Amino acid sequence: MGLLTGLRQPFSRRSRAVLALLALAPVALALADCGYGSKAEPDGAAGVVADGPRTDGLEQVRIGYFGNLTHATALVGDEKGMFQRELGGTEVSRQIFNAGPSLVEALNAGSIDIGWVGPSPAVNSYTQSEGRNLRIVSGSASGGVSLVVDPRRVPGVEELRGKRIATPQLGNTQDVALLHYLSEKGFEVDPTTGRGEVTVVRVDNKETPTLFRQGRLDGAWVPEPTASQLVAAGGKVLIDERDLWSDGEFVITNVVVSQKFLREHPRAVEAVLRGSVRTNAWIESHPAEAKQVVNRALRRQAGGQLPKELLDSAFRGIEVSDDPLASTLEQQAEHGQRAGLLDRVLIDGIYDLRLLNKVLREEGQPAVSDAGLGIGAAEGGGGRR
């Protein structure tokens, strides 16, 4: 059963690191035959190749992520070969996705093993499967999302009425955020069709800047670097989503894994998490070099790169974070339900942070909490507070 079944209608901190990091232009790669993301590629970034004993006897581990700033951990960790080093003789392959629902569908279908994804698609899928399909095993990022509008047509929030506002995909994290915001402001919108007093248009991130320049969109609630691309095209940030959250923090990207893969290959999952934690530590201490890594990844994966001024703009306002900021996921789940995308929400047991907290202890870092939403009292931390 795919991600879309079971909804009201088909629709699909490691220590806190204040980072103004990276950006990657939208990755215009052909979809794989399976229809979920780009064609899987063998590793080999930074000259790192599979070498040595295989982890858990696996020939490969298949990871998925987006070409977005909010997926900085995955972008840098993959490009620098940090995941590959931890996995030894087990080869890393990757698929690149546009938005969360398609990545989670690929995870459920067994096309990938581990993915970086926003909270809303993870919650949606976990709910639909009655808590049987995935676990969140780590955080990855906070922030990096804005509503950018054409200031001539949308000078303020009230002028959103009658306008066309884009999100990356029906049911993805930005889609839920926009629908919830509109509802809180009194705008009536059908969550499935996007029709109403504001029209919500679901558009691939790589297409949004062009449609905005053409005047076919009045704005978009999007992650970096798409938000900065819209500003470069004459847009204005109407809402920085950080301003809507206490302390300006909210989870935007988690690491998820299929429960079957976690149960059968915990050493492989631990290896990827160790690579993730070490990547975030490297990003903290090498912010300037990290931007160069992103553009290198951009050249390798999509044959292009971002100009410096756009890159510098796009890396503001994002934090890489091993902490999944679980309490904010709980709020985002409630937002999805209030927006009408889900009849109910199931999140008890969605986290399993035991391997992450094991890695954090080994790296001399404090454990992180699952806010009582884990499978049990997590080793070294977690459990309901």
C-alpha positions in Angstrom: 0.0 0.0 0.0 1.4 3.4 -1.0 1.7 6.6 1.0 -1.5 8.0 -0.3 -4.0 5.4 1.0 -6.0 6.0 4.1 -6.2 9.8 4.0 -9.5 11.8 4.0 -8.8 12.2 0.3 -5.7 10.9 -1.6 -2.7 13.3 -1.4 -0.6 12.4 -0.9 20.8 18.8 17.4 24.1 16.7 18.0 24.5 20.0 19.7 22.5 22.7 18.1 24.5 24.2 15.3 23.6 27.6 14.1 24.5 27.3 10.6 24.0 29.3 7.7 25.0 26.7 5.3 24.5 25.5 1.9 22.3 25.4 -0.9 21.8 23.2 -3.9 20.0 24.2 -6.9 17.0 22.1 -7.7 18.3 18.8 -9.0 17.0 18.3 -12.5 17.6 14.6 -12.8 15.5 12.1 -14.7 13.1 9.9 -12.7 14.1 6.4 -12.2 12.1 3.6 -13.7 10.4 3.0 -10.4 8.9 6.5 -10.6 10.0 7.7 -7.2 13.2 9.7 -7.6 16.3 10.0 -9.7 18.2 7.0 -10.9 20.3 5.4 -8.1 24.0 6.1 -8.4 27.0 4.3 -6.9 29.1 6.3 -4.5 32.5 7.6 -5.3 32.2 11.2 -4.2 35.5 12.7 -2.8 37.2 9.6 -4.2 35.8 7.4 -1.4 34.7 4.0 -2.6 33.5 0.9 -0.9 36.4 -0.9 0.6 36.9 -3.4 3.4 34.4 -5.8 5.1 30.8 -5.3 4.3 28.6 -3.9 7.1 25.9 -6.4 8.1 26.9 -8.4 5.0 25.2 -5.9 2.8 26.3 -5.2 -0.8 24.8 -1.8 -0.7 22.7 0.7 1.4 20.3 2.8 -0.6 19.8 6.3 0.7 17.4 9.1 -0.5 17.4 12.8 0.0 16.5 16.1 -1.7 18.6 18.7 -3.5 17.6 21.2 -0.8 19.4 23.3 1.8 17.3 21.6 4.5 19.0 18.3 3.5 22.5 19.7 4.1 23.6 16.7 6.2 22.8 14.2 3.5 24.3 16.4 0.7 27.6 17.0 2.5 27.8 13.6 4.1 27.3 11.9 0.7 29.5 14.2 -1.3 32.4 13.9 1.2 32.0 10.2 1.4 31.4 10.2 5.1 28.6 7.6 5.0 30.7 5.4 2.7 33.7 5.5 5.1 31.5 4.3 7.9 29.9 1.6 5.8 33.3 0.1 4.7 32.8 -2.5 1.9 29.0 -1.8 1.7 28.4 0.5 -1.2 26.3 3.7 -0.9 23.8 4.4 -3.6 21.5 7.4 -3.7 18.2 8.6 -5.2 17.3 12.3 -5.3 13.7 13.4 -4.7 11.7 16.6 -5.0 9.5 16.2 -1.9 8.7 13.9 1.0 5.6 11.9 0.0 7.5 10.4 -3.0 10.5 9.6 -0.8 8.4 7.9 1.8 6.5 5.9 -0.9 9.9 4.7 -2.2 10.9 3.7 1.4 7.6 1.8 1.8 8.1 0.1 -1.5 11.6 -1.0 -0.6 13.3 1.1 -3.3 15.5 2.9 -0.6 16.5 1.8 2.9 17.2 5.2 4.7 16.0 8.6 3.8 16.0 12.3 4.8 12.5 13.6 4.9 10.3 16.2 6.5 8.0 15.5 9.5 4.6 15.6 7.7 5.2 12.8 5.2 6.7 10.6 7.9 3.7 11.2 10.2 1.2 10.6 7.4 2.8 7.3 6.4 3.3 6.1 9.9 -0.4 6.8 10.7 -1.6 5.1 7.6 0.4 1.9 8.3 -0.8 1.8 11.9 2.8 2.4 13.1 4.3 -0.5 11.1 6.3 1.0 8.3 9.1 3.4 9.4 10.9 4.9 12.4 12.5 8.3 12.8 16.1 7.5 14.0 17.6 11.0 14.0 17.1 14.7 13.4 18.9 16.5 10.6 17.9 20.2 10.3 15.7 23.0 11.6 14.5 26.1 9.7 15.2 27.2 6.2 11.6 27.7 4.9 9.9 30.9 3.9 6.7 32.2 2.2 8.0 34.4 -0.6 5.6 36.5 -2.5 5.4 39.1 -5.3 5.3 42.3 -3.2 3.3 44.1 -6.0 0.4 41.7 -5.8 0.8 40.5 -2.2 1.9 43.4 0.0 0.6 41.7 3.1 -1.2 38.7 4.5 -4.7 40.0 3.8 -3.8 40.3 0.1 -3.3 36.5 -0.1 -7.0 36.2 -0.8 -7.5 35.2 -4.4 -3.8 34.5 -5.0 -2.0 31.4 -6.2 0.6 30.1 -3.7 2.8 27.1 -4.5 4.1 24.3 -2.3 6.4 21.4 -3.4 3.9 18.6 -3.2 0.5 17.8 -1.8 0.9 16.6 1.8 4.6 17.5 2.1 5.8 19.5 5.1 5.6 22.9 3.5 2.1 22.1 2.1 0.9 21.3 5.6 2.5 24.5 7.0 0.8 26.7 4.4 -2.6 25.1 4.8 -2.4 25.4 8.6 -1.3 29.0 8.4 -4.1 29.9 6.0 -6.6 28.2 8.2 -5.3 30.1 11.3 -5.7 33.3 9.3 -9.3 32.5 8.4 -8.9 31.6 4.8 -11.0 28.7 3.6 -9.1 26.2 1.4 -10.0 22.6 0.4 -6.9 20.7 1.5 -7.1 18.2 -1.2 -7.8 20.2 -4.3 -6.1 23.4 -3.1 -9.1 25.5 -4.2 -10.6 28.2 -2.1 -10.1 31.8 -1.0 -6.4 31.1 -1.6 -5.4 28.7 -4.4 -2.7 26.3 -3.3 -0.7 25.0 -6.3 1.5 21.9 -5.9 4.6 22.5 -8.1 8.0 20.8 -8.3 10.6 23.0 -6.7 12.6 23.2 -9.9 9.7 24.7 -11.8 8.6 27.2 -9.2 11.0 30.1 -10.0 10.1 30.0 -13.7 6.4 30.1 -13.0 6.9 32.9 -10.5 8.9 35.0 -13.0 6.1 34.4 -15.6 3.5 35.7 -13.1 1.7 32.4 -13.0 2.4 32.2 -9.2 1.9 35.0 -6.7 4.2 33.3 -4.1 5.4 30.0 -2.7 6.0 28.4 0.7 9.2 26.6 0.0 12.6 25.5 1.4 16.0 26.8 0.5 17.4 27.4 -2.1 14.1 27.8 -3.9 13.1 30.7 -1.5 16.2 32.6 -2.3 15.7 32.0 -6.0 12.3 33.6 -5.7 13.8 36.6 -3.9 16.4 36.9 -6.6 13.5 37.0 -9.1 11.9 40.0 -7.4 10.1 38.3 -4.5 9.9 39.3 -0.9 9.9 37.1 2.2 6.5 37.6 3.7 6.9 34.9 6.4 10.1 33.2 7.7 8.6 30.1 9.2 11.0 30.3 12.2 9.0 33.3 13.4 6.0 31.0 13.9 7.7 28.7 16.4 8.8 29.1 20.0 12.6 29.9 20.1 12.6 29.8 16.3 13.1 26.1 16.2 11.1 23.4 14.4 12.2 20.2 12.8 12.3 20.4 9.0 14.3 17.2 8.2 14.6 13.8 10.0 16.4 10.6 9.2 13.9 7.8 8.6 14.4 4.1 8.1 12.1 1.2 7.3 11.4 -0.9 10.4 12.3 -4.1 8.5 15.8 -2.6 7.6 16.3 -1.3 11.1 15.4 -4.7 12.6 17.5 -6.7 10.1 20.5 -4.4 9.7 21.1 -2.2 12.8 24.8 -2.0 12.3 24.3 -0.5 8.9 21.8 2.1 10.3 24.3 2.9 13.1 27.0 3.4 10.5 24.9 5.9 8.6 24.0 7.7 11.8 27.6 7.9 12.8 28.3 9.4 9.4 25.5 11.9 9.9 26.7 13.0 13.4 30.2 13.4 12.1 29.0 15.3 9.0 27.1 17.8 11.2 30.2 18.3 13.4 32.3 18.9 10.2 29.7 21.4 8.9 29.8 23.3 12.2 33.6 23.7 12.1 33.9 24.2 8.3 31.0 26.4 7.2 32.9 28.1 4.3 34.2 24.9 3.0 30.8 23.3 3.3 29.5 25.7 0.7 32.2 24.6 -1.7 31.2 21.0 -1.1 27.6 21.8 -2.0 28.5 23.4 -5.3 30.8 20.4 -6.0 27.8 18.2 -5.4 25.7 20.4 -7.6 28.2 20.1 -10.5 28.4 16.3 -10.1 24.7 15.6 -9.7 23.1 18.2 -11.9 25.8 19.7 -14.1 25.5 23.2 -12.7 26.0 25.3 -9.6 24.6 28.3 -7.8 26.1 31.8 -8.2 27.8 33.1 -5.0 25.3 35.7 -4.2 22.4 33.3 -4.3 24.3 30.7 -2.4 25.2 33.2 0.3 21.5 34.2 0.6 20.2 30.7 0.7 22.4 29.4 3.5 20.9 31.9 6.1 18.6 30.7 8.8 19.2 26.9 8.8 20.5 24.8 11.6 21.9 21.3 11.2 20.7 19.2 14.2 21.1 15.7 15.4 18.2 16.4 17.8 14.9 15.6 16.1 13.1 18.3 18.1 10.4 15.7 18.7 8.0 18.1 20.5 7.7 20.2 17.3 6.9 17.1 15.3 4.0 16.5 17.6 2.7 20.1 16.9 3.2 19.6 13.1 1.2 16.4 13.3 -1.6 18.4 14.9 -1.3 21.0 12.2 -1.9 18.4 9.5 -5.0 17.1 11.2 -6.4 20.6 11.8 -5.7 21.5 8.1 -7.9 18.5 7.1 -5.3 16.3 5.5 -5.7 13.5 8.1 -8.7 12.2 9.9 -6.4 11.1 12.8 -2.8 11.1 13.8 -0.7 8.3 15.2 2.8 9.2 16.4 3.3 7.0 19.5 6.4 4.9 18.9 7.4 6.8 15.8 10.9 7.4 17.2 13.7 4.9 17.9 16.7 7.0 19.0 18.7 4.3 20.7 21.3 3.9 18.0 21.6 7.7 17.6 22.1 8.2 21.4 24.7 5.4 21.3 26.6 7.2 18.6 26.3 10.5 20.4 27.7 9.1 23.6 30.6 7.6 21.7 31.2 11.1 20.2 31.1 12.8 23.6 27.7 14.5 22.9 24.6 14.5 25.1 21.7 12.3 24.3 18.6 13.6 22.7 14.9 13.0 23.7 12.0 11.5 21.8 9.5 13.6 23.9 7.8 10.4 25.0 7.1 9.4 21.4 9.6 6.5 21.2 9.3 2.8 21.2 10.3 2.8 24.9 12.8 4.4 27.3 15.6 4.9 24.8 19.0 3.9 25.9 20.9 6.9 27.2 17.9 9.2 26.8 14.5 9.5 25.5 11.2 8.4 26.9 8.3 10.7 27.9 9.4 13.7 29.9 
